[in-house]
């Protein structure tokens, strides 16, 4: 996807390189979000819900709590409870509350969740390959190196 940032935001002003780069990254991020959301649409799952499912699978059968999910989310958010509730309604996750300590809530994938996630993985892998198809492996490595240099400095 060739993109002229100035055309895209409809400006005739010459942008300072830092601002142009940040706007460019934001536009690319929006495109990536759109493509990934489309890949998940047949499964009626949002990108954030998919992320929760993957985190739960990464627990290798051990339950997770809301704090674990929040810590591991790609995009930090306060509505993890709502995400989990939606996944429970879809039958993809289950929540158990400890009778001795009502604040201890355990969340895990259901068998249906595991099966659905395996199908989603295939769709997401295809979308990721499509999104990165303009770059060869070496360029992807270089891009990651560059992005590593600008991210998480203020985290």
N, C-alpha and C positions, 0 to 999 in steps of 0.2 A: 504494500500500500504506500505509494508515493504520496508525501504530504508536504504541502507548502503551508507552514503555520500561519503566515500572514494572510494568505487567501482564505484559509479555514476560519480564522477569526475576523475576517473582513476588515483588515486594517491596512492603511497605506503607510503607516508609521514604521520606521526601522526600529525594531525592538532591540534592546540591549541583549547580548548573547545569553546572559544568565536567565533573564525573563523568558526569552524565546525557548530556551532549553526546558525550563520548568513548564511552560505552557505545552510544549511538544510532549513532554512526559505525561502530562495530564490527559492530553488528547489520545495518546497511545493507550494509557490506562483505561480510558473510557471505551475505546475500541475493543480492548482485551476483555473487559467486563461484559460487553455486549455479546461477543462471540461465545464466551464461556456460558453466559446465561442461556443463549440459544441452544447450546449443546445439552444443557440440563433440563430444558423446557419439557421434553417428552416424559421426564421422570417427575415433573411437578415439584422440583426441589430448587431452592435458591442456591447461589454460590456459597453463602454463609452456612446454610443447612448442610450442603455437601462437605464443607470444611469440618463441621461438627461430626459428621459421619466418619470422615477420615481420621479425625483425632481419636474417636472411640475405637476404631479398628486398630489404631496404633497402640492402644492399651493392651492388645493381645489377650483379650478375654477378661482382663481386670476392669472393674467399673471405674468410671471417672466421676468427679463431682463438678459443680458449676465453676468453681475456682480453677480447676485443671483446664477445663474447656476454655475459659476466658484467657488464661495465660498463654494457651497455645494457638489461639485464633490468629489468622493472618491479619485481619482487620479487627482491631480492638473495639468492642462494643459492649453496651450495658444490657442488651436484650437477649442474652444467651438463654435465659429462662424461657422466653417466648419462642426462640428457635427450637429448643428441646421440646416444648409443648406441642409445636406443630409437627415435629418428627414423631412424637408419641401418637398423635391423632392419625398419622399416616401408617402407623404400625412398624416404623423403622427403628425406633428406640423404645426402651422401657425405663421407668424410674421406680426405684424402691427407696422408701424412707425407713431409716433405722428406727425400730420401735423404742429402743432405749434412749436414743438421741435424735429427736425429731429434726434437728438441724443437719444431721448427716444424711445426705441424699446421694444415692448411687445411680448412675446412668450408664446403660450399656446398650449395645446394638442387639436387635432381635435377629433371628435367622433370616427373616424377610429383609431386614436392613442390610445384612451381609450380602445377600443375593442381589438386591437392587444396587448396592454400591459397586459390586463387581461389574455390572452393566454400565453404570455411570462412568467408571474408570475408562472403559473403552471409548466412550463418546468424548470424554475430556482429553484423553491422549490424542485422539484424532484432531480435536480443536487446537490443542497445544502445538502439534506438528504443523498444522495449517498456519497458525499465527507466526511461527518461527521459520516458515519455509523459505523466506527470502534470505536467510542467513545460513552460512555453513557452520559446522560445529566449532571451528576455530573462532569465527566471528561471535558466536554465542558466548564462548568462553571470554573473549575480550570484552564484550558488552557487560557480562556479569562482573568482571574485574572493575570496570569503570563504575558500575552501579554500586558496588561494594564501597567504593571510595566516597560516595556522597550520601549513603544512607546510614541511619542509626547513630549519627554523631550526637544528636540531641536527645536520644532515647534514655 
